[in-house]
Structures are given as structure tokens and as C-alpha cells.
Amino acid sequence: MKFDSIKSRLVLMTLVCVVGMGVLVVSQHYFTQRLIGLHQQRDMLLRMGQDLLQMRRHEKDFLLRLETHYYNKFLEQSYEFKGRLTTLVPMFNEYQLPVADVESLSSSMEAYSDTFRQVVSLQERVGLTQSNGLRVRISEFENMLNKGQLAQNPQANALLTDVQLATRNFQISHEGEFAKEMNAKSERLIVEYGSMPLLEGTLVQYREALLQLVDAYTTYGLTHNEGLRGEFRQSAHNVEAQLKGVDAALQPMIEQQEAQVRIYSLSIAALTSIVLILVLIKSFATFHRAFVNFLTFFYRCKRQYQIIDTRKLGFAELKSLAELANEMVESKRDIETRLASVEAELASKKAS
């Protein structure tokens, strides 16, 4: 297609605009979809952070109230967290982000959940209430000893009271000195009164229950940073830190995509504008040259017969006008030639 007419130039400019706008719309849609996907993944990370906060809340509620439905809520929240975590792997593979960060986060969450499960199991072993676990067993032994032969011996009864008091203090404070006192005085009970009829087996079982209680609390952790308590707190902190790491890995990709959207949009707009400006300049120059030729033609036609050189006109429409003008000039010249010959013939007849 030759762009040698006004119509074709207008079609060209329209085509440039349509193509430029089409490419711009397609690129905007493509990058917008990618940005939407990235922001959805980041929103997923925010939801995972909320899941983790809820898990920590249920964890603390369970440790404070020792009610199993808080552990069930913890498990439900952990399943939601893991479900959301699995959706991150395809996105990280697509954008060539370090998948090891997601795998490490998954491992930390498994460690956190497993350690807290061990804590719950240990608490169930100790007894979630006074009527189950080691707590009820120790209470039963204490009731038996308080009503047995030791109650009739003031010194033995006082020693048993000291053991019970040390046991209560240890359960409340988890301090090692009460565990030592409980261990020493329960051993003394066996040494001094274990030979009494009907008490030897009971005292041994009572002391074994006390030792199991101390062992359970020691395994659980006598302080916040010891035992299972320290492990699951550290696991929770690891999950938080790695969740922030995954978010930090995702943020540069979002910024990069936003930068690409700006670059591509500006590039397409600039290229389209440059092409349009060039076409307009070329068209204006062609229009100007053609009109100058037409003005020159009409100016000279007043003095002499002159035709327009159609090769100097850029547009087909103007060339058609020039051909018609040339035919008009030729017709006028023919008419004037015939008129001159007729006048000469009439003048010669008058003279004769």
C-alpha cells in the first residue's frame, strides 16, 4: 500500500494510534495481572502472619487455662497456615525466587506445631485438671497417707505436710529448690517410715509420682527458655523471622514489576507519539509543497500558459486536481487559438 494520498495518510495515522493503544492496553493488562498475582501472594503472607498471631494466642490461652479446645483451635489455624504456604511454592518457582525460604518456613512451622503438640501431651500427662493425670494420682496418695498411719505420728505428719507444701509450691512456681526439697523430704519419708506396715508400697509409689511430676515439669521447662517451652517459643520466633524473610524476598519483585509497567507504558507511549509526529510532519510538508505549487500555478496562469508538474505534488488527490487544471489550461489555450484565427479571418475579409 502506497501512502501517496490524504486518505492513506489518515489511515496510517489511525493505524498507528490503534496499534499503539492496543499494545499499551495488552502490556498494561499483562503486567497488571502479574502485579495482582504478586499482591495477592503478599496478601496471603499477611494472612499467614495473622494466622501465626492467632496460633500464638491459642497457645497462650491453652497454657493459661489448660483447656483442650484451645489446642484444637491451634491445630485448625496451623492447617490454614500450611494450606496458604503451599500456594507460595508455584509463585516462587514462576518468578525464580528462592524456594528454599518457603521450604525452611514449612519446616519451622512443622517444628513449632510438633513441639507444641509435645507440650500439650506433657500437660495431659501432668493433668489438665485436678481430676486427671499425675495431679489426681498424687492427690489420691496424699489422701491415703493423710488418713493412714502417718496421720497418727505428729513428726511423720509434719514431714508429709512439708512434702505436700513443697509439691504445691513447685507446681505454682516451677522453682528447682522446691523440687529438691520435695525429693529430699519424700526420700526421708521412705527411709524413716517406709518400714511401717501398709505404707512401704504406698510411699514408694507416692515418691515415684512426685519424681514423674518433677521430670514432666523439667521436660516442659522450668523457665521460659528451657525445655519444650523454650523450644516451641524459639520455633515460633523462627517462623516469624522466616515469614518476614519471605515477604522481604517478594517485595523487590513487586517493585521490579511496577518499574517494568512504568517503563513499558512510557516506551510505548513515546514510540507511538514519535511515529505520529513524524507522519504529521511529513504530511504537513507534503501539503505545504503541494499548495505552494498550486499558488504558483495560478499566479503564472494569469500571464502565460503553464501546466503543473504532477510529480511535485505528494498526494493523489492533489495530482488529480492538477491534471484537471492542466486540461483546463489546454482547453483555454485551444479556445484562444481558435478565437484568434477567427478574428484574423474576419479582419482579412473586411480589408478585402
C-alpha positions as a Python dict, from the first residue, in 0.01 Angstrom:
ca = {
    (1, 'M'): (0, 0, 0),
    (2, 'K'): (140, 335, -111),
    (3, 'F'): (80, 622, 128),
    (4, 'D'): (54, 882, -151),
    (5, 'S'): (-297, 1008, -72),
    (6, 'I'): (-458, 1203, 206),
    (7, 'K'): (-685, 909, 280),
    (8, 'S'): (-394, 667, 310),
    (9, 'R'): (-207, 909, 539),
    (10, 'L'): (-513, 939, 764),
    (11, 'V'): (-548, 559, 763),
    (12, 'L'): (-179, 531, 855),
    (13, 'M'): (-214, 772, 1147),
    (14, 'T'): (-527, 592, 1265),
    (15, 'L'): (-349, 259, 1236),
    (16, 'V'): (-51, 388, 1437),
    (17, 'C'): (-285, 514, 1711),
    (18, 'V'): (-484, 191, 1720),
    (19, 'V'): (-174, -31, 1725),
    (20, 'G'): (-4, 184, 1988),
    (21, 'M'): (-310, 189, 2211),
    (22, 'G'): (-363, -185, 2158),
    (23, 'V'): (-5, -270, 2255),
    (24, 'L'): (-33, -37, 2553),
    (25, 'V'): (-358, -199, 2668),
    (26, 'V'): (-220, -553, 2622),
    (27, 'S'): (101, -474, 2809),
    (28, 'Q'): (-91, -297, 3085),
    (29, 'H'): (-323, -597, 3119),
    (30, 'Y'): (-32, -842, 3125),
    (31, 'F'): (170, -657, 3388),
    (32, 'T'): (-141, -570, 3587),
    (33, 'Q'): (-226, -937, 3611),
    (34, 'R'): (126, -1014, 3729),
    (35, 'L'): (108, -734, 3984),
    (36, 'I'): (-231, -856, 4100),
    (37, 'G'): (-85, -1203, 4145),
    (38, 'L'): (211, -1070, 4342),
    (39, 'H'): (-9, -853, 4562),
    (40, 'Q'): (-239, -1149, 4622),
    (41, 'Q'): (61, -1350, 4735),
    (42, 'R'): (168, -1068, 4962),
    (43, 'D'): (-184, -1051, 5099),
    (44, 'M'): (-153, -1424, 5157),
    (45, 'L'): (163, -1359, 5358),
    (46, 'L'): (-24, -1102, 5566),
    (47, 'R'): (-296, -1358, 5632),
    (48, 'M'): (-31, -1610, 5728),
    (49, 'G'): (109, -1357, 5972),
    (50, 'Q'): (-240, -1321, 6118),
    (51, 'D'): (-267, -1699, 6137),
    (52, 'L'): (58, -1712, 6329),
    (53, 'L'): (-63, -1446, 6571),
    (54, 'Q'): (-382, -1644, 6628),
    (55, 'M'): (-177, -1958, 6687),
    (56, 'R'): (34, -1778, 6946),
    (57, 'R'): (-285, -1654, 7109),
    (58, 'H'): (-435, -2005, 7126),
    (59, 'E'): (-102, -2134, 7256),
    (60, 'K'): (-101, -1886, 7542),
    (61, 'D'): (-470, -1947, 7617),
    (62, 'F'): (-402, -2321, 7644),
    (63, 'L'): (-101, -2275, 7873),
    (64, 'L'): (-300, -2035, 8090),
    (65, 'R'): (-630, -2225, 8112),
    (66, 'L'): (-521, -2582, 8016),
    (67, 'E'): (-834, -2635, 7804),
    (68, 'T'): (-804, -2868, 7504),
    (69, 'H'): (-1034, -2670, 7274),
    (70, 'Y'): (-762, -2403, 7254),
    (71, 'Y'): (-526, -2670, 7121),
    (72, 'N'): (-791, -2771, 6865),
    (73, 'K'): (-813, -2407, 6755),
    (74, 'F'): (-434, -2400, 6733),
    (75, 'L'): (-443, -2704, 6503),
    (76, 'E'): (-714, -2552, 6280),
    (77, 'Q'): (-513, -2232, 6244),
    (78, 'S'): (-196, -2426, 6168),
    (79, 'Y'): (-377, -2618, 5889),
    (80, 'E'): (-488, -2288, 5735),
    (81, 'F'): (-132, -2156, 5760),
    (82, 'K'): (10, -2466, 5587),
    (83, 'G'): (-259, -2450, 5318),
    (84, 'R'): (-168, -2093, 5235),
    (85, 'L'): (200, -2179, 5246),
    (86, 'T'): (161, -2440, 4971),
    (87, 'T'): (26, -2173, 4734),
    (88, 'L'): (353, -1978, 4759),
    (89, 'V'): (569, -2252, 4601),
    (90, 'P'): (435, -2220, 4240),
    (91, 'M'): (466, -1840, 4256),
    (92, 'F'): (824, -1860, 4383),
    (93, 'N'): (909, -2105, 4102),
    (94, 'E'): (746, -1876, 3844),
    (95, 'Y'): (947, -1571, 3949),
    (96, 'Q'): (1263, -1772, 4024),
    (97, 'L'): (1262, -1672, 4389),
    (98, 'P'): (1443, -1886, 4649),
    (99, 'V'): (1203, -2176, 4713),
    (100, 'A'): (1432, -2282, 4998),
    (101, 'D'): (1287, -1992, 5202),
    (102, 'V'): (939, -2140, 5171),
    (103, 'E'): (1065, -2490, 5249),
    (104, 'S'): (1252, -2359, 5553),
    (105, 'L'): (936, -2179, 5667),
    (106, 'S'): (740, -2501, 5627),
    (107, 'S'): (998, -2693, 5830),
    (108, 'S'): (991, -2432, 6107),
    (109, 'M'): (611, -2445, 6120),
    (110, 'E'): (622, -2824, 6144),
    (111, 'A'): (875, -2797, 6427),
    (112, 'Y'): (661, -2538, 6604),
    (113, 'S'): (342, -2746, 6574),
    (114, 'D'): (518, -3069, 6675),
    (115, 'T'): (685, -2912, 6978),
    (116, 'F'): (360, -2759, 7096),
    (117, 'R'): (190, -3098, 7050),
    (118, 'Q'): (454, -3246, 7282),
    (119, 'V'): (381, -2968, 7533),
    (120, 'V'): (9, -3049, 7521),
    (121, 'S'): (81, -3420, 7560),
    (122, 'L'): (305, -3345, 7858),
    (123, 'Q'): (39, -3127, 8017),
    (124, 'E'): (-216, -3405, 7970),
    (125, 'R'): (27, -3641, 8142),
    (126, 'V'): (61, -3399, 8434),
    (127, 'G'): (-312, -3338, 8436),
    (128, 'L'): (-517, -3062, 8276),
    (129, 'T'): (-731, -3050, 8591),
    (130, 'Q'): (-707, -3180, 8945),
    (131, 'S'): (-906, -3487, 8846),
    (132, 'N'): (-672, -3642, 8590),
    (133, 'G'): (-308, -3724, 8520),
    (134, 'L'): (-33, -3718, 8779),
    (135, 'R'): (-214, -3449, 8974),
    (136, 'V'): (-506, -3674, 9064),
    (137, 'R'): (-272, -3965, 9131),
    (138, 'I'): (-64, -3757, 9374),
    (139, 'S'): (-384, -3630, 9540),
    (140, 'E'): (-506, -3986, 9587),
    (141, 'F'): (-178, -4089, 9750),
    (142, 'E'): (-186, -3781, 9974),
    (143, 'N'): (-541, -3861, 10086),
    (144, 'M'): (-443, -4218, 10161),
    (145, 'L'): (-137, -4110, 10363),
    (146, 'N'): (-327, -3838, 10548),
    (147, 'K'): (-581, -4094, 10666),
    (148, 'G'): (-331, -4373, 10736),
    (149, 'Q'): (-67, -4444, 10995),
    (150, 'L'): (132, -4126, 10922),
    (151, 'A'): (-157, -3914, 11050),
    (152, 'Q'): (-117, -4072, 11393),
    (153, 'N'): (252, -3974, 11411),
    (154, 'P'): (300, -3598, 11460),
    (155, 'Q'): (655, -3595, 11321),
    (156, 'A'): (560, -3808, 11021),
    (157, 'N'): (251, -3599, 10963),
    (158, 'A'): (456, -3278, 10975),
    (159, 'L'): (708, -3424, 10727),
    (160, 'L'): (425, -3530, 10495),
    (161, 'T'): (280, -3178, 10519),
    (162, 'D'): (618, -3034, 10421),
    (163, 'V'): (631, -3263, 10119),
    (164, 'Q'): (280, -3157, 10015),
    (165, 'L'): (364, -2790, 10062),
    (166, 'A'): (684, -2826, 9857),
    (167, 'T'): (480, -3004, 9587),
    (168, 'R'): (225, -2721, 9570),
    (169, 'N'): (498, -2456, 9565),
    (170, 'F'): (680, -2639, 9285),
    (171, 'Q'): (364, -2670, 9076),
    (172, 'I'): (299, -2298, 9114),
    (173, 'S'): (650, -2152, 9084),
    (174, 'H'): (839, -2426, 8895),
    (175, 'E'): (1146, -2339, 9101),
    (176, 'G'): (1415, -2601, 9139),
    (177, 'E'): (1465, -2550, 9512),
    (178, 'F'): (1112, -2676, 9581),
    (179, 'A'): (1180, -2981, 9365),
    (180, 'K'): (1493, -3053, 9567),
    (181, 'E'): (1301, -3010, 9892),
    (182, 'M'): (1023, -3235, 9768),
    (183, 'N'): (1273, -3500, 9661),
    (184, 'A'): (1472, -3489, 9984),
    (185, 'K'): (1175, -3499, 10221),
    (186, 'S'): (990, -3769, 10027),
    (187, 'E'): (1305, -3982, 10040),
    (188, 'R'): (1327, -3914, 10412),
    (189, 'L'): (966, -4031, 10450),
    (190, 'I'): (1056, -4363, 10289),
    (191, 'V'): (1375, -4403, 10496),
    (192, 'E'): (1212, -4321, 10827),
    (193, 'Y'): (860, -4459, 10784),
    (194, 'G'): (880, -4696, 10493),
    (195, 'S'): (906, -4997, 10721),
    (196, 'M'): (565, -4927, 10876),
    (197, 'P'): (302, -5183, 10781),
    (198, 'L'): (81, -5092, 10482),
    (199, 'L'): (299, -4786, 10400),
    (200, 'E'): (607, -4918, 10222),
    (201, 'G'): (447, -4966, 9882),
    (202, 'T'): (234, -4654, 9910),
    (203, 'L'): (525, -4428, 9998),
    (204, 'V'): (735, -4565, 9713),
    (205, 'Q'): (454, -4511, 9461),
    (206, 'Y'): (390, -4165, 9605),
    (207, 'R'): (756, -4071, 9564),
    (208, 'E'): (762, -4216, 9209),
    (209, 'A'): (462, -3999, 9121),
    (210, 'L'): (639, -3694, 9264),
    (211, 'L'): (954, -3773, 9066),
    (212, 'Q'): (747, -3815, 8748),
    (213, 'L'): (589, -3477, 8819),
    (214, 'V'): (932, -3314, 8857),
    (215, 'D'): (1057, -3489, 8541),
    (216, 'A'): (750, -3372, 8345),
    (217, 'Y'): (791, -3010, 8455),
    (218, 'T'): (1166, -3025, 8389),
    (219, 'T'): (1099, -3158, 8038),
    (220, 'Y'): (841, -2884, 7991),
    (221, 'G'): (1089, -2621, 8113),
    (222, 'L'): (1127, -2460, 8450),
    (223, 'T'): (1182, -2122, 8281),
    (224, 'H'): (1064, -1965, 7955),
    (225, 'N'): (1388, -2053, 7777),
    (226, 'E'): (1432, -2411, 7896),
    (227, 'G'): (1288, -2743, 7786),
    (228, 'L'): (999, -2777, 7547),
    (229, 'R'): (873, -2432, 7641),
    (230, 'G'): (1196, -2276, 7518),
    (231, 'E'): (1194, -2493, 7204),
    (232, 'F'): (845, -2403, 7088),
    (233, 'R'): (898, -2034, 7171),
    (234, 'Q'): (1215, -2041, 6962),
    (235, 'S'): (1031, -2228, 6685),
    (236, 'A'): (760, -1961, 6686),
    (237, 'H'): (1024, -1688, 6662),
    (238, 'N'): (1187, -1876, 6372),
    (239, 'V'): (853, -1889, 6189),
    (240, 'E'): (804, -1516, 6241),
    (241, 'A'): (1155, -1434, 6118),
    (242, 'Q'): (1127, -1659, 5811),
    (243, 'L'): (783, -1521, 5729),
    (244, 'K'): (938, -1175, 5725),
    (245, 'G'): (1218, -1313, 5507),
    (246, 'V'): (970, -1448, 5251),
    (247, 'D'): (791, -1112, 5248),
    (248, 'A'): (1126, -935, 5202),
    (249, 'A'): (1206, -1164, 4906),
    (250, 'L'): (869, -1084, 4748),
    (251, 'Q'): (888, -705, 4788),
    (252, 'P'): (1173, -646, 4532),
    (253, 'M'): (978, -850, 4274),
    (254, 'I'): (672, -629, 4323),
    (255, 'E'): (885, -315, 4287),
    (256, 'Q'): (1051, -460, 3976),
    (257, 'Q'): (715, -535, 3814),
    (258, 'E'): (589, -187, 3895),
    (259, 'A'): (904, -38, 3739),
    (260, 'Q'): (855, -253, 3427),
    (261, 'V'): (496, -133, 3395),
    (262, 'R'): (614, 228, 3404),
    (263, 'I'): (899, 166, 3159),
    (264, 'Y'): (688, -25, 2906),
    (265, 'S'): (399, 222, 2928),
    (266, 'L'): (625, 522, 2876),
    (267, 'S'): (819, 347, 2597),
    (268, 'I'): (504, 251, 2404),
    (269, 'A'): (352, 597, 2450),
    (270, 'A'): (678, 766, 2345),
    (271, 'L'): (721, 543, 2038),
    (272, 'T'): (361, 596, 1929),
    (273, 'S'): (394, 972, 1974),
    (274, 'I'): (722, 985, 1777),
    (275, 'V'): (572, 790, 1485),
    (276, 'L'): (264, 1009, 1481),
    (277, 'I'): (473, 1328, 1493),
    (278, 'L'): (691, 1205, 1206),
    (279, 'V'): (384, 1117, 997),
    (280, 'L'): (227, 1456, 1074),
    (281, 'I'): (548, 1644, 986),
    (282, 'K'): (582, 1451, 660),
    (283, 'S'): (215, 1511, 577),
    (284, 'F'): (241, 1881, 660),
    (285, 'A'): (549, 1922, 442),
    (286, 'T'): (375, 1746, 154),
    (287, 'F'): (61, 1959, 196),
    (288, 'H'): (268, 2277, 208),
    (289, 'R'): (469, 2192, -101),
    (290, 'A'): (157, 2098, -294),
    (291, 'F'): (-29, 2419, -206),
    (292, 'V'): (277, 2629, -294),
    (293, 'N'): (284, 2463, -635),
    (294, 'F'): (-86, 2534, -682),
    (295, 'L'): (-47, 2901, -587),
    (296, 'T'): (250, 2938, -821),
    (297, 'F'): (50, 2773, -1099),
    (298, 'F'): (-249, 3008, -1067),
    (299, 'Y'): (-21, 3311, -1037),
    (300, 'R'): (162, 3223, -1360),
    (301, 'C'): (-156, 3130, -1541),
    (302, 'K'): (-252, 3499, -1539),
    (303, 'R'): (49, 3578, -1762),
    (304, 'Q'): (127, 3265, -1954),
    (305, 'Y'): (5, 2921, -2022),
    (306, 'Q'): (176, 2684, -1785),
    (307, 'I'): (86, 2339, -1662),
    (308, 'I'): (153, 2188, -1320),
    (309, 'D'): (417, 1919, -1283),
    (310, 'T'): (218, 1644, -1107),
    (311, 'R'): (541, 1479, -994),
    (312, 'K'): (594, 1766, -749),
    (313, 'L'): (261, 1702, -575),
    (314, 'G'): (268, 1450, -293),
    (315, 'F'): (-94, 1340, -267),
    (316, 'A'): (-301, 1158, -526),
    (317, 'E'): (-599, 1387, -469),
    (318, 'L'): (-387, 1695, -548),
    (319, 'K'): (-243, 1522, -856),
    (320, 'S'): (-599, 1467, -982),
    (321, 'L'): (-678, 1835, -927),
    (322, 'A'): (-355, 1929, -1111),
    (323, 'E'): (-447, 1711, -1410),
    (324, 'L'): (-788, 1879, -1428),
    (325, 'A'): (-621, 2220, -1405),
    (326, 'N'): (-380, 2125, -1684),
    (327, 'E'): (-672, 2015, -1902),
    (328, 'M'): (-844, 2346, -1825),
    (329, 'V'): (-532, 2537, -1933),
    (330, 'E'): (-505, 2334, -2255),
    (331, 'S'): (-875, 2394, -2331),
    (332, 'K'): (-838, 2765, -2272),
    (333, 'R'): (-532, 2779, -2495),
    (334, 'D'): (-715, 2592, -2774),
    (335, 'I'): (-1016, 2825, -2742),
    (336, 'E'): (-798, 3134, -2754),
    (337, 'T'): (-607, 2996, -3055),
    (338, 'R'): (-931, 2932, -3247),
    (339, 'L'): (-1067, 3272, -3143),
    (340, 'A'): (-751, 3443, -3271),
    (341, 'S'): (-773, 3260, -3607),
    (342, 'V'): (-1141, 3359, -3645),
    (343, 'E'): (-1063, 3723, -3566),
    (344, 'A'): (-778, 3723, -3819),
    (345, 'E'): (-1008, 3571, -4080),
    (346, 'L'): (-1276, 3838, -4018),
    (347, 'A'): (-1016, 4114, -4031),
    (348, 'S'): (-890, 3991, -4369),
    (349, 'K'): (-1242, 3982, -4511),
    (350, 'K'): (-1310, 4338, -4403),
    (351, 'A'): (-989, 4457, -4559),
    (352, 'S'): (-1084, 4295, -4893),
}
